[in-house]
Amino acid sequence: KDGVAEATKEVEILLGSLWQAFGGSGGFCCAAKELIGHQRLSGLGYVFSASMPAIMAVTASDAISRLAERDGDGRLALRKLNENISYMRQLLEEINNNNNKSINGYASEEKRLRNKDSNVSSISSVSTNNDNFTDRDSGIIEIEGDDNSPIIHVHLTPNCMRQAVQKLGGNGGINSTQQFWTRQDEELVMMQLASEIQTTYKVLVCSSLYVVEREKEPAPEPSLRIIVSAGHSKHQIIKCVEAIENSINKLINNY
């Protein structure tokens, strides 16, 4: 704890969110007294808005207390979340193993789960920073994100993206004869996939959006953004992965 305290002294501003994992709203800012005073007097969000509702502050505080309890339900939720993250990653990885196979493997998994839940080991994510085109072209998706993060980004492999761009081009969206594509083309493909997943399968998977011109570093590749929670059941995770695989196959094969 002393080491952490010393390290934080070297950071001028610490920001945190209370509306995601803690189920509250707003967030907090930690800094020197003078800087916080300036923020209170000049920050647009503070001057032209209102303080956090009291019930939201209590909600966030209670969530933090629950997570801090050694044997409380917060720790159980964290354990369940880690299991769900590993399970989601495992099934996403199996999309590449199935490739053009049918979805029957998931049906078997669904039947097996009705009898007994399984222990799932952690699956390493597939790096999307590999410049070797041949390596990246195997399978149909790439999985990005820290193994322990509940936020998972799914990209299409270059070969799969090429097919998707050409399919959309055949319907008047993109020139189907081109061999290369733009970032806007990739964003269009991801938005189409997210729309198909949401409308056909009623699964809330979104396409990631970035303001590219405002990014100091090269913006991340367009992707499908999945958020796993401790409240998801294994059957819901299976349904999500089924929706993703079916929607990709529909786009590149039968659009």
MOURCOR-V456367 format. One record per residue. N is the residue number from 1. RES is the residue in one small letter. NEAR is the number of other C-alpha atoms within 12 Angstrom. Layout:
BEGIN
N_RES_NEAR, N_RES_NEAR
END
This chain:
BEGIN
1_k_7, 2_d_8, 3_g_9, 4_v_10, 5_a_10, 6_e_10, 7_a_12, 8_t_17, 9_k_15, 10_e_13, 11_v_15, 12_e_16, 13_i_18, 14_l_18, 15_l_15, 16_g_18, 17_s_18, 18_l_24, 19_w_19, 20_q_20, 21_a_28, 22_f_25, 23_g_21, 24_g_25, 25_s_23, 26_g_26, 27_g_25, 28_f_21, 29_c_21, 30_c_20, 31_a_20, 32_a_17, 33_k_13, 34_e_13, 35_l_17, 36_i_20, 37_g_15, 38_h_15, 39_q_20, 40_r_19, 41_l_14, 42_s_13, 43_g_16, 44_l_12, 45_g_15, 46_y_19, 47_v_13, 48_f_11, 49_s_12, 50_a_13, 51_s_17, 52_m_20, 53_p_15, 54_a_14, 55_i_14, 56_m_21, 57_a_23, 58_v_18, 59_t_23, 60_a_28, 61_s_22, 62_d_21, 63_a_26, 64_i_21, 65_s_18, 66_r_20, 67_l_21, 68_a_17, 69_e_16, 70_r_13, 71_d_14, 72_g_17, 73_d_19, 74_g_22, 75_r_20, 76_l_19, 77_a_24, 78_l_28, 79_r_20, 80_k_24, 81_l_28, 82_n_30, 83_e_33, 84_n_39, 85_i_38, 86_s_34, 87_y_38, 88_m_46, 89_r_42, 90_q_29, 91_l_38, 92_l_39, 93_e_29, 94_e_30, 95_i_37, 96_n_31, 97_n_19, 98_n_23, 99_n_22, 100_n_21, 101_k_16, 102_s_18, 103_i_26, 104_n_17, 105_g_21, 106_y_30, 107_a_17, 108_s_15, 109_e_25, 110_e_25, 111_k_16, 112_r_16, 113_l_19, 114_r_14, 115_n_10, 116_k_11, 117_d_17, 118_s_16, 119_n_15, 120_v_18, 121_s_18, 122_s_21, 123_i_25, 124_s_22, 125_s_28, 126_v_30, 127_s_21, 128_t_26, 129_n_18, 130_n_15, 131_d_11, 132_n_13, 133_f_13, 134_t_12, 135_d_19, 136_r_25, 137_d_23, 138_s_22, 139_g_29, 140_i_36, 141_i_39, 142_e_37, 143_i_38, 144_e_34, 145_g_28, 146_d_20, 147_d_26, 148_n_26, 149_s_27, 150_p_30, 151_i_30, 152_i_32, 153_h_36, 154_v_41, 155_h_40, 156_l_40, 157_t_35, 158_p_29, 159_n_25, 160_c_31, 161_m_38, 162_r_29, 163_q_35, 164_a_41, 165_v_40, 166_q_30, 167_k_30, 168_l_33, 169_g_25, 170_g_19, 171_n_14, 172_g_12, 173_g_18, 174_i_25, 175_n_21, 176_s_20, 177_t_16, 178_q_17, 179_q_17, 180_f_20, 181_w_25, 182_t_18, 183_r_22, 184_q_20, 185_d_28, 186_e_36, 187_e_31, 188_l_29, 189_v_40, 190_m_37, 191_m_28, 192_q_33, 193_l_43, 194_a_36, 195_s_25, 196_e_29, 197_i_33, 198_q_22, 199_t_16, 200_t_21, 201_y_23, 202_k_18, 203_v_26, 204_l_26, 205_v_35, 206_c_30, 207_s_31, 208_s_29, 209_l_23, 210_y_19, 211_v_17, 212_v_17, 213_e_9, 214_r_9, 215_e_11, 216_k_10, 217_e_11, 218_p_13, 219_a_16, 220_p_25, 221_e_34, 222_p_36, 223_s_38, 224_l_43, 225_r_31, 226_i_32, 227_i_31, 228_v_34, 229_s_30, 230_a_27, 231_g_21, 232_h_23, 233_s_23, 234_k_35, 235_h_25, 236_q_26, 237_i_36, 238_i_35, 239_k_30, 240_c_37, 241_v_40, 242_e_34, 243_a_32, 244_i_47, 245_e_41, 246_n_32, 247_s_35, 248_i_41, 249_n_32, 250_k_24, 251_l_33, 252_i_28, 253_n_18, 254_n_14, 255_y_22
END
